[in-house]
Amino acid sequence: MKFSERLYQELQPIWRKNHAHPFVQGIGDGTLEKEKFRFFMVQDYLYLIDYAKLFALGAVKATDVETMGRFASLLNSTLNEEMSLHREYAKKFDVTEEEFAKATPSPTTLAYTHYMLHVGQNGTLADLVAAILPCMWSYWEIGKELNEIPGANENEFYGEWIQMYSSKEFGQLAIWCIDLLDQLTTELPEKDLKRLEEIFLNTTRFEYMFWDMSYNLAMWPTDE
Ligand SMILES: Cc1ncc(CO)c(N)n1
């Protein structure tokens, strides 16, 4: 069995929780409160700034030019395609440039991005890929599932989000990342696979927490 298949099977219970989360369900049926999506968009923008840095680190850790090139294009598409969706959404939801510039990460955003950056900086290329894969893979799965709901991808507010993450282009990026992890793990002993599994599990858990934080508009409890 490919390593990615093993991860997929093992983590299904958490992935099902992601899909069932009221935030995700609310994007699908269009009932999600705008305030929650707005909060999510701002935090996700901050998240993507650090996430993009992981692709740059991937290029540094890659050992062949083809892989370097792939990471470079992932970096480019995150900064110039995925984040332009956020910038468009910002207009739609009246988030000013100043608000974006002044935004600070919530505890969950900070913990999630810093965990990934820590793994990316200190680990192997396989560690880095294990850390970044749940983000891409789970959004693609969610996008595809929500895209099946009649009318969901035409919703005035959430339709474009669904279109972006269910798109063939986004799917291809996820597939490339899945294949890379499989390639990097074919020869690895179980001890290393266990470590990678733990990393993948942690960022999968953070994905759930990110939905939950957005749903609850959760900033620092000490600021309240
Ligand atoms: C939190 C989070 N996970 C995954 C993605 C997909 O890139 C995203 N934009 N944000």
The ligand as an ORCA input file, in Angstrom:
! r2SCAN-3c Opt
* xyz 0 1
  C      -6.056     26.570      6.884
  C      -5.922     26.254      5.442
  N      -5.663     25.003      5.073
  C      -5.527     24.684      3.766
  C      -5.660     25.644      2.787
  C      -5.548     25.272      1.324
  O      -4.458     25.838      0.743
  C      -5.927     26.960      3.212
  N      -6.072     27.957      2.320
  N      -6.060     27.228      4.533
*
